[in-house]
């Protein structure tokens, strides 16, 4: 999974949620995915409550999973990958791909 995330697909999902989603406390929500953005617009986040991904300037990304410890963070430079988080992250990416297909 390392380095296999399509940042364009993440940003496409973000735009769809931002455009078609309903307002929630911190952003917009479509289906069970919430999107938020930084005050300056240089980073955006997508989350389903179990997994979130921050997409930053220059198309870098950073995943967080529920009950994360610092050794299980996955980003573009991580060389180790922990199976318990891979399942959650892959399920999250599947939700985003499904959202991109349906909308």
FENQUIFEN-V407219 format. One record per backbone hydrogen bond with DSSP energy under -0.5 kcal/mol. CO is the residue of the C=O (numbers start at 1). NH is the residue of the N-H. E is the energy in kcal/mol with one decimal. If there is no record, write none. Layout:
co=CO nh=NH e=E
co=CO nh=NH e=E
This chain:
co=1 nh=4 e=-2.6
co=5 nh=7 e=-1.0
co=6 nh=9 e=-0.5
co=6 nh=10 e=-1.6
co=7 nh=11 e=-2.6
co=8 nh=12 e=-2.3
co=9 nh=13 e=-2.3
co=10 nh=14 e=-2.3
co=11 nh=15 e=-2.4
co=12 nh=16 e=-2.2
co=13 nh=17 e=-2.6
co=14 nh=18 e=-2.8
co=15 nh=19 e=-2.3
co=16 nh=20 e=-3.1
co=17 nh=21 e=-2.2
co=22 nh=29 e=-2.2
co=24 nh=27 e=-0.8
co=27 nh=24 e=-2.5
co=28 nh=35 e=-2.9
co=29 nh=22 e=-2.8
co=30 nh=33 e=-2.2
co=33 nh=30 e=-2.3
co=34 nh=47 e=-2.1
co=35 nh=28 e=-1.9
co=36 nh=45 e=-2.7
co=38 nh=41 e=-1.3
co=43 nh=38 e=-2.8
co=44 nh=55 e=-3.2
co=45 nh=36 e=-1.9
co=46 nh=53 e=-2.4
co=47 nh=34 e=-3.1
co=50 nh=66 e=-2.3
co=51 nh=48 e=-2.0
co=52 nh=64 e=-2.7
co=53 nh=46 e=-2.1
co=53 nh=55 e=-0.5
co=54 nh=56 e=-0.6
co=54 nh=62 e=-1.7
co=55 nh=44 e=-2.4
co=56 nh=59 e=-1.1
co=56 nh=60 e=-0.5
co=57 nh=60 e=-0.7
co=60 nh=56 e=-3.1
co=61 nh=76 e=-0.8
co=62 nh=54 e=-2.5
co=63 nh=74 e=-0.7
co=64 nh=52 e=-2.5
co=65 nh=68 e=-1.1
co=69 nh=72 e=-2.7
co=70 nh=73 e=-0.8
co=73 nh=75 e=-0.5
co=74 nh=63 e=-2.9
co=75 nh=78 e=-1.2
co=81 nh=83 e=-0.5
co=82 nh=85 e=-1.2
co=82 nh=86 e=-1.6
co=83 nh=87 e=-1.6
co=84 nh=88 e=-0.7
co=85 nh=89 e=-2.9
co=86 nh=90 e=-2.8
co=87 nh=91 e=-2.1
co=88 nh=92 e=-2.1
co=89 nh=93 e=-2.7
co=90 nh=94 e=-2.1
co=91 nh=95 e=-1.9
co=92 nh=96 e=-2.1
co=93 nh=97 e=-2.5
co=94 nh=98 e=-2.5
co=95 nh=99 e=-2.5
co=96 nh=100 e=-2.5
co=97 nh=101 e=-1.8
co=98 nh=102 e=-2.7
co=99 nh=103 e=-2.0
